[in-house]
Amino acid sequence: MKKLNYTLLFFICLLLACSTEPTEQAVKQMNEIRNRLKKAAALLPPQGQEKVVTPAKGSLPELFKFNKFSKKEELKVLNINRRHLTAILNGKVFTKDLEEKGVTDFSGYEWEMIDPDPFKNTSETKYSHEKNVKDLYDNQYLRITEIKSYTPGEVDGKTIKKPAEYKVWFWLIDLKNDKLLGSQSVEGISGNYVFTMGKKGEKTDGVKAVAGSAQGTINNKIKKIFSEWAGKPLKE
């Protein structure tokens, strides 16, 4: 009988863990994250009124934190596309539904944790979701990126006939203090070689692969800018 009770208890716990309702803590933190994002959006300039804001070198050391596992200083800044931010604040769309439209370019994957139904397109349990929401909630800094122009690349087999190019503006926001810390315009093109093979040897979209390379160039340039603001030179 005792063994049966333990088995029953196990299945009850399993059902609770797989529940599709966020925990009370997660709901509270999800709402606070949305409030922070709303305040961050209010700090952005209207279209065409962007301006460079440059904090003093070394004034933002908290942008990087030491990771005891990798033994390295790692950038601790959330990333979101400005259009994706607007969609989140409208509250009726799912992150995965925006991917094909390019709305999530330059966005982190974490934002699906605060989708209208965070369990719809994920394999999260209520407790793994709670942990991921807390990780999102604990972040202080947010980079908002707006794509100003995008020129698609051209690929012929393994040959890149034309590189992809992005021009973006980005803003660094202190989420916990509602403050714009810095902003700049950045341009980036794709490299001379990209991987066009996906999982199990499946061929991926060459144009998307080249676009991803150009996005990587942009991200690396911005990371270098952040390292200057933090006073922590990147090791090549």
Rosetta silent file (secondary structure, phi, psi, omega in degrees, C-alpha in Angstrom):
SEQUENCE: MKKLNYTLLFFICLLLACSTEPTEQAVKQMNEIRNRLKKAAALLPPQGQEKVVTPAKGSLPELFKFNKFSKKEELKVLNINRRHLTAILNGKVFTKDLEEKGVTDFSGYEWEMIDPDPFKNTSETKYSHEKNVKDLYDNQYLRITEIKSYTPGEVDGKTIKKPAEYKVWFWLIDLKNDKLLGSQSVEGISGNYVFTMGKKGEKTDGVKAVAGSAQGTINNKIKKIFSEWAGKPLKE
SCORE:     score description
SCORE:     0.000 S_00000001
   1 L     0.000  -41.182 -179.889    0.000    0.000    0.000 S_00000001
   2 H   -62.857  -40.142  179.308    2.841    2.373    0.880 S_00000001
   3 H   -62.792  -39.601  178.840    4.479    1.669   -2.503 S_00000001
   4 H   -63.460  -41.502  179.299    1.180    2.462   -4.234 S_00000001
   5 H   -63.092  -40.818  178.643    0.905    5.759   -2.357 S_00000001
   6 H   -64.738  -39.361  178.877    4.425    6.764   -3.406 S_00000001
   7 H   -64.327  -43.794  178.904    3.617    5.910   -7.027 S_00000001
   8 H   -62.783  -42.517  178.885    0.435    7.967   -6.876 S_00000001
   9 H   -62.210  -39.364  179.201    2.314   10.871   -5.300 S_00000001
  10 H   -60.437  -46.073 -177.986    4.928   10.680   -8.073 S_00000001
  11 H   -69.525  -32.697  176.237    2.290   10.965  -10.794 S_00000001
  12 H   -64.362  -44.891  178.403    0.553   13.831   -9.006 S_00000001
  13 H   -63.166  -37.973  179.481    3.860   15.718   -8.815 S_00000001
  14 H   -64.926  -42.664  178.659    4.499   14.948  -12.488 S_00000001
  15 H   -63.977  -39.519  178.261    1.106   16.321  -13.488 S_00000001
  16 H   -64.901  -40.475 -179.359    1.709   19.469  -11.459 S_00000001
  17 H   -65.758  -31.801 -178.239    5.106   19.968  -13.072 S_00000001
  18 L   -91.114    4.200  179.091    3.562   19.627  -16.539 S_00000001
  19 L   -55.121  143.724 -179.337    0.755   22.047  -15.770 S_00000001
  20 L   -95.706   20.428  174.914    0.204   24.662  -18.440 S_00000001
  21 L  -112.346  129.340  178.175   -0.407   27.428  -15.932 S_00000001
  22 L   -62.534  154.524  176.043    2.553   29.580  -14.772 S_00000001
  23 L   -70.313  165.127  179.871    3.311   29.644  -11.061 S_00000001
  24 H   -60.313  -41.015  178.992    2.239   32.626   -8.985 S_00000001
  25 H   -63.663  -42.639 -179.199    5.840   33.848   -8.787 S_00000001
  26 H   -62.634  -43.654  179.954    6.273   33.543  -12.563 S_00000001
  27 H   -60.443  -44.270  179.930    3.084   35.510  -13.263 S_00000001
  28 H   -61.578  -44.862 -178.358    4.188   38.294  -10.931 S_00000001
  29 H   -72.664  -34.533  175.934    7.645   38.507  -12.514 S_00000001
  30 H   -60.128  -43.702  179.071    6.251   38.271  -16.066 S_00000001
  31 H   -64.313  -39.627  179.155    4.062   41.291  -15.364 S_00000001
  32 H   -67.312  -38.890  177.651    7.011   43.207  -13.919 S_00000001
  33 H   -61.064  -44.624  178.670    9.149   42.357  -16.966 S_00000001
  34 H   -62.656  -38.632  177.330    6.426   43.714  -19.258 S_00000001
  35 H   -63.473  -40.896  178.188    6.235   46.876  -17.146 S_00000001
  36 H   -64.002  -41.115  179.478   10.003   47.333  -17.457 S_00000001
  37 H   -64.837  -37.563  178.158    9.798   46.841  -21.220 S_00000001
  38 H   -62.783  -42.100  178.493    7.025   49.428  -21.448 S_00000001
  39 H   -68.400  -36.298  178.457    9.194   51.958  -19.615 S_00000001
  40 H   -64.552  -42.466  179.827   12.181   51.056  -21.810 S_00000001
  41 H   -61.561  -34.153 -179.677   10.138   51.644  -24.973 S_00000001
  42 H   -68.621  -18.117  179.774    9.186   55.089  -23.680 S_00000001
  43 L   -84.316  -11.876 -177.048   12.887   56.016  -23.564 S_00000001
  44 L   -78.208  145.327  179.786   13.371   55.430  -27.299 S_00000001
  45 L   -77.239  157.504  173.563   13.410   58.406  -29.682 S_00000001
  46 L   -63.518  161.039  178.563   10.847   58.840  -32.475 S_00000001
  47 L   -56.916  133.911  178.113   11.845   57.646  -35.927 S_00000001
  48 L    86.195   -4.331 -179.033   14.412   59.952  -37.511 S_00000001
  49 L  -114.721   24.175  179.254   15.394   61.576  -34.206 S_00000001
  50 L   -67.849  146.603  175.859   18.076   59.091  -33.170 S_00000001
  51 L  -146.718  152.287 -178.952   21.259   60.497  -31.677 S_00000001
  52 L   -73.577  130.964  173.802   24.519   59.097  -30.399 S_00000001
  53 E  -126.441  119.006 -175.235   24.793   58.758  -26.624 S_00000001
  54 L  -121.921  110.187  175.928   28.197   57.605  -25.386 S_00000001
  55 L   -69.593  159.292  179.559   28.834   56.810  -21.715 S_00000001
  56 L   -62.548  143.786  178.374   32.326   57.330  -20.340 S_00000001
  57 L   -59.532  132.599  178.511   34.752   54.477  -20.953 S_00000001
  58 L    81.425    4.667 -175.703   34.818   52.086  -18.029 S_00000001
  59 L   -84.902   -9.852 -177.437   31.670   53.538  -16.466 S_00000001
  60 L  -126.880   60.217 -177.650   29.546   50.387  -16.905 S_00000001
  61 H   -62.932  -21.887 -176.614   31.594   47.448  -15.574 S_00000001
  62 H   -70.924   -8.843  178.730   28.395   45.575  -14.627 S_00000001
  63 H   -64.336  -25.145  179.073   27.717   44.827  -18.302 S_00000001
  64 E  -117.724  139.233  177.417   30.121   41.911  -17.959 S_00000001
  65 E  -131.224  146.099 -178.748   30.097   39.306  -15.199 S_00000001
  66 E   -74.234  127.296  176.859   32.541   36.535  -14.418 S_00000001
  67 E   -97.375  116.807 -174.698   31.225   33.068  -15.256 S_00000001
  68 L   -68.846  -19.041  179.811   32.698   30.538  -12.849 S_00000001
  69 L   -84.136  -45.814  179.676   32.123   27.696  -15.321 S_00000001
  70 L   -84.944  -13.686 -178.045   33.730   29.236  -18.409 S_00000001
  71 L    62.158   32.363 -178.415   36.236   31.192  -16.287 S_00000001
  72 E  -133.587  157.018  170.315   35.547   34.228  -18.467 S_00000001
  73 E   -78.780  123.713 -177.141   33.950   37.641  -18.226 S_00000001
  74 E  -120.417  144.080 -179.830   30.680   37.335  -20.173 S_00000001
  75 E   -67.118  129.830 -179.381   28.316   39.993  -21.481 S_00000001
  76 L  -118.116   70.253 -179.276   25.104   40.121  -19.428 S_00000001
  77 L  -133.906  128.684  175.368   22.755   42.132  -21.627 S_00000001
  78 E   -73.961  152.486 -179.867   19.371   41.044  -22.962 S_00000001
  79 E  -124.680  136.990  175.459   18.671   41.614  -26.669 S_00000001
  80 E  -150.809  141.625  173.875   15.438   42.519  -28.402 S_00000001
  81 E   -74.697  141.964 -176.941   14.401   43.860  -31.796 S_00000001
  82 H   -60.598  -39.544  177.944   12.434   47.114  -31.539 S_00000001
  83 H   -66.649  -36.902  177.046    9.548   45.683  -33.579 S_00000001
  84 H   -64.286  -40.692  177.053    9.563   42.586  -31.373 S_00000001
  85 H   -58.763  -45.716  178.718    9.392   44.843  -28.314 S_00000001
  86 H   -60.683  -41.858  179.708    6.337   46.596  -29.761 S_00000001
  87 H   -63.349  -41.417  178.421    4.702   43.232  -30.454 S_00000001
  88 H   -61.673  -43.092 -178.358    5.289   42.066  -26.879 S_00000001
  89 H   -68.081  -26.040  174.728    3.739   45.236  -25.505 S_00000001
  90 H   -74.026  -23.767  168.513    0.689   44.679  -27.719 S_00000001
  91 L    73.303   13.223 -175.457    0.425   41.324  -25.960 S_00000001
  92 L  -124.420   13.519 -177.177   -1.336   39.246  -28.610 S_00000001
  93 L  -125.640  160.631  179.414    1.451   37.577  -30.585 S_00000001
  94 L  -110.107  141.768 -177.526    3.814   34.657  -30.113 S_00000001
  95 H   -53.070  -46.166 -177.497    7.575   34.863  -30.590 S_00000001
  96 H   -64.808  -29.943  178.610    7.679   31.887  -32.969 S_00000001
  97 H   -70.912  -18.371 -177.793    4.972   33.438  -35.165 S_00000001
  98 H   -94.309  -13.103 -173.631    7.189   36.500  -35.647 S_00000001
  99 H   -60.180  -46.401 -176.757   10.374   34.674  -36.635 S_00000001
 100 L   -66.665  -20.475  179.945    9.574   34.287  -40.342 S_00000001
 101 L   -89.516    1.126  179.646    8.798   38.003  -40.584 S_00000001
 102 L    76.165    8.573 -177.491   12.238   38.955  -39.291 S_00000001
 103 L   -71.928  -22.490 -179.128   10.698   40.618  -36.245 S_00000001
 104 L   -99.171    5.385  174.229   12.880   38.562  -33.913 S_00000001
 105 L   -58.483  133.610 -177.010   16.184   39.303  -35.702 S_00000001
 106 L    70.792   13.906  174.979   18.613   40.555  -33.031 S_00000001
 107 L  -103.916  148.973  173.781   16.264   39.257  -30.310 S_00000001
 108 L   -78.718  161.491 -179.477   17.176   36.689  -27.677 S_00000001
 109 H   -75.829  -13.845 -171.878   15.243   33.425  -27.416 S_00000001
 110 H   -65.871  -21.500 -170.719   14.225   34.181  -23.806 S_00000001
 111 H   -68.559  -18.107  177.508   11.255   36.354  -24.719 S_00000001
 112 H   -66.726  -13.447  177.238    8.999   33.391  -25.509 S_00000001
 113 H   -67.943  -20.934  179.052    8.889   32.898  -21.729 S_00000001
 114 H  -114.294   21.587  172.198    6.500   35.882  -21.509 S_00000001
 115 L   -59.616  161.238  177.631    4.376   35.001  -24.551 S_00000001
 116 L   -51.722  -40.065  172.305    0.582   35.093  -23.950 S_00000001
 117 L  -128.012   94.640 -174.182    0.785   31.303  -23.479 S_00000001
 118 L   -67.477   -6.261 -179.518    4.442   30.486  -22.715 S_00000001
 119 L  -101.710   -6.307 -174.217    3.752   26.736  -22.955 S_00000001
 120 L   -63.993  -46.144 -174.558    2.199   26.762  -26.438 S_00000001
 121 L  -114.359   18.181 -177.717    5.395   26.520  -28.481 S_00000001
 122 L  -129.902  171.242  176.763    7.837   25.239  -25.869 S_00000001
 123 L  -105.970   24.452 -177.331    8.566   22.088  -23.891 S_00000001
 124 L   -69.481  143.908  164.256    8.644   23.984  -20.592 S_00000001
 125 L   -92.918  170.216 -178.307    7.194   22.614  -17.374 S_00000001
 126 H   -63.940  -29.020 -177.444    5.722   25.123  -14.948 S_00000001
 127 H   -84.351  -35.385  174.752    8.867   24.911  -12.813 S_00000001
 128 H   -68.411  -35.369  176.513   11.416   25.199  -15.623 S_00000001
 129 H   -63.622  -43.392  178.727    9.359   28.133  -16.883 S_00000001
 130 H   -58.245  -43.538  179.594    9.465   29.733  -13.436 S_00000001
 131 H   -64.406  -43.915 -178.807   13.273   29.440  -13.372 S_00000001
 132 H   -66.618  -36.300  176.228   13.644   30.882  -16.879 S_00000001
 133 H   -65.408  -40.960  178.413   11.351   33.791  -16.055 S_00000001
 134 H   -62.249  -41.348  177.509   13.407   34.501  -12.932 S_00000001
 135 H   -60.082  -41.029  178.097   16.608   34.506  -15.022 S_00000001
 136 H   -65.788  -43.788 -178.836   14.968   37.016  -17.359 S_00000001
 137 H   -62.784  -35.172 -176.069   13.704   39.075  -14.421 S_00000001
 138 H   -74.245  -15.095 -179.750   17.154   39.240  -12.791 S_00000001
 139 L   -73.080  138.062 -178.258   18.764   40.927  -15.811 S_00000001
 140 L   -99.096  -27.617 -171.321   19.346   44.648  -15.458 S_00000001
 141 E  -114.238  141.229 -178.655   20.470   45.656  -18.941 S_00000001
 142 E  -131.775  132.215  172.561   18.639   45.540  -22.264 S_00000001
 143 E  -104.444  120.334  175.991   19.865   46.233  -25.780 S_00000001
 144 E  -103.276  125.908 -177.445   17.124   47.320  -28.169 S_00000001
 145 E  -116.680  132.351  175.778   18.096   47.057  -31.837 S_00000001
 146 E  -118.398  125.556  178.210   16.266   48.646  -34.749 S_00000001
 147 E   -79.128  118.485  178.996   17.060   47.600  -38.314 S_00000001
 148 E   -90.213  -34.571  174.884   17.335   50.717  -40.458 S_00000001
 149 E  -155.991  149.514  178.611   18.232   48.919  -43.668 S_00000001
 150 E  -141.196  122.273  176.251   18.889   45.373  -44.810 S_00000001
 151 E  -109.342  111.630 -177.908   20.401   44.334  -48.136 S_00000001
 152 L   -62.941  149.981  175.056   19.988   40.577  -48.723 S_00000001
 153 L   -87.291  172.729  177.311   22.969   38.576  -49.877 S_00000001
 154 E  -127.587  132.648 -177.343   23.120   36.268  -52.875 S_00000001
 155 E  -127.299  134.528  175.613   24.390   32.686  -52.737 S_00000001
 156 E  -123.460   98.714 -174.725   25.128   30.277  -55.580 S_00000001
 157 L    67.098 -118.817  177.310   25.834   26.864  -54.108 S_00000001
 158 L   -97.787    0.979 -176.398   28.741   27.422  -51.727 S_00000001
 159 E   -97.736  127.660  175.392   29.721   30.697  -53.362 S_00000001
 160 E   -87.158  108.704 -178.151   28.642   34.011  -51.882 S_00000001
 161 E   -81.071  -28.371 -178.666   27.996   36.217  -54.901 S_00000001
 162 E  -150.392  127.570 -179.833   26.905   39.198  -52.832 S_00000001
 163 L   -73.336  154.370  172.801   27.283   39.798  -49.070 S_00000001
 164 L   -84.432  152.659 -178.413   24.346   40.714  -46.867 S_00000001
 165 E  -141.650  135.684  175.447   24.444   44.085  -45.130 S_00000001
 166 E  -120.717  145.931  167.370   22.657   45.577  -42.139 S_00000001
 167 E  -125.978  124.654 -175.595   22.507   49.106  -40.800 S_00000001
 168 E  -134.727  159.771  164.535   21.076   49.358  -37.297 S_00000001
 169 E  -111.823  144.879  173.239   20.641   51.651  -34.334 S_00000001
 170 E  -133.106  151.901  177.878   20.890   50.212  -30.852 S_00000001
 171 E  -128.210  135.281  175.988   20.032   51.569  -27.418 S_00000001
 172 E  -102.105  122.048 -175.508   21.348   50.282  -24.088 S_00000001
 173 E  -116.484  137.044  169.121   18.754   50.529  -21.317 S_00000001
 174 E   -89.417  103.387 -173.796   19.077   50.089  -17.557 S_00000001
 175 L   -66.244  -33.621 -174.093   15.804   48.243  -16.920 S_00000001
 176 L   -83.755  -15.369  179.362   15.838   48.536  -13.142 S_00000001
 177 L  -120.577    9.289  177.313   16.484   52.277  -13.098 S_00000001
 178 L    49.763   56.162 -174.388   14.532   53.295  -16.231 S_00000001
 179 E  -136.515  134.217  172.643   17.545   54.962  -17.812 S_00000001
 180 E   -82.583  120.819 -175.210   18.960   55.229  -21.332 S_00000001
 181 E   -97.974  -32.279 -177.419   22.697   54.619  -20.993 S_00000001
 182 E  -171.384  158.450  176.391   23.957   54.754  -24.563 S_00000001
 183 E  -158.113  147.367  178.974   23.085   54.495  -28.250 S_00000001
 184 E  -155.083  164.381  172.950   24.910   54.268  -31.555 S_00000001
 185 E  -100.558  137.740 -178.005   24.521   53.427  -35.221 S_00000001
 186 E  -136.441  142.099  175.439   26.337   50.307  -36.474 S_00000001
 187 E  -120.280  148.767  179.186   26.826   48.749  -39.913 S_00000001
 188 E  -156.866  143.104  176.560   27.882   45.199  -40.698 S_00000001
 189 E  -118.761  162.370 -179.207   28.281   42.855  -43.662 S_00000001
 190 L   -72.492  161.728  177.844   28.465   39.085  -43.841 S_00000001
 191 L   -77.706 -177.494 -178.210   31.727   37.190  -43.955 S_00000001
 192 L   -82.632  -10.208 -178.485   33.219   35.457  -46.981 S_00000001
 193 L  -145.230  135.821  175.582   32.055   32.027  -45.875 S_00000001
 194 L  -136.392  155.243  176.172   28.918   30.733  -44.153 S_00000001
 195 L   -80.833  129.367  178.160   27.596   27.277  -43.287 S_00000001
 196 L  -118.473   18.872  176.828   24.684   26.246  -45.494 S_00000001
 197 E  -114.645  128.194 -179.325   24.214   22.745  -44.090 S_00000001
 198 L   -95.612 -153.911 -179.460   21.732   22.187  -41.284 S_00000001
 199 H   -67.785  143.172  177.719   21.021   19.216  -39.049 S_00000001
 200 H    57.365   30.746  175.807   21.436   15.749  -40.578 S_00000001
 201 H    78.553    5.213 -179.984   22.982   17.232  -43.711 S_00000001
 202 L   -69.992  138.577 -179.394   19.869   19.180  -44.690 S_00000001
 203 E   -78.327  132.271  179.172   20.593   22.222  -46.804 S_00000001
 204 L   -95.731  169.001  178.072   19.599   25.506  -45.193 S_00000001
 205 L   -67.858  115.010 -177.607   18.466   28.716  -46.857 S_00000001
 206 H   -61.015  -38.743 -179.666   21.668   30.328  -48.156 S_00000001
 207 H   -64.094  -41.050  178.060   20.214   33.838  -48.034 S_00000001
 208 H   -66.516  -37.323  179.755   19.244   33.354  -44.385 S_00000001
 209 H   -63.926  -41.688  178.903   22.678   31.953  -43.608 S_00000001
 210 H   -68.149  -38.478  176.670   24.375   35.008  -45.115 S_00000001
 211 H   -61.889  -41.525  178.464   21.970   37.298  -43.236 S_00000001
 212 H   -62.294  -35.854  177.156   22.860   35.473  -40.022 S_00000001
 213 H   -64.539  -42.288  178.798   26.542   36.076  -40.715 S_00000001
 214 H   -65.788  -37.868  176.339   25.901   39.808  -41.128 S_00000001
 215 H   -62.918  -38.882  177.087   23.909   39.834  -37.886 S_00000001
 216 H   -61.866  -38.247  177.243   26.874   38.183  -36.198 S_00000001
 217 H   -61.945  -44.922  177.909   29.126   40.972  -37.474 S_00000001
 218 H   -60.183  -48.705 -178.115   26.758   43.566  -35.989 S_00000001
 219 H   -60.290  -39.968  179.355   26.582   41.729  -32.658 S_00000001
 220 H   -66.621  -38.129  178.456   30.367   41.470  -32.442 S_00000001
 221 H   -65.570  -42.383 -179.667   30.785   45.187  -33.137 S_00000001
 222 H   -68.205  -37.990  177.150   28.250   46.091  -30.466 S_00000001
 223 H   -60.732  -38.692  178.363   29.881   43.711  -27.991 S_00000001
 224 H   -65.887  -39.040  176.520   33.183   45.505  -28.595 S_00000001
 225 H   -62.392  -45.072  179.015   31.480   48.858  -27.948 S_00000001
 226 H   -61.496  -37.128 -179.906   30.024   47.484  -24.710 S_00000001
 227 H   -64.811  -33.647  176.431   33.454   46.243  -23.662 S_00000001
 228 H   -69.368  -43.212  178.651   34.785   49.797  -24.032 S_00000001
 229 H   -64.458  -31.942 -179.599   31.910   51.205  -21.985 S_00000001
 230 H   -84.546  -14.807 -176.895   32.548   48.538  -19.355 S_00000001
 231 L    72.044   30.911 -179.056   36.304   49.078  -19.360 S_00000001
 232 L  -130.674   88.695 -177.771   36.884   45.388  -20.039 S_00000001
 233 L   -56.225  137.767  178.433   38.807   44.867  -23.311 S_00000001
 234 L   -76.643  142.766  176.027   37.818   41.762  -25.230 S_00000001
 235 L   -88.263  124.050 -178.945   40.436   39.090  -25.757 S_00000001
 236 L   -71.067    0.000    0.000   40.837   38.304  -29.456 S_00000001
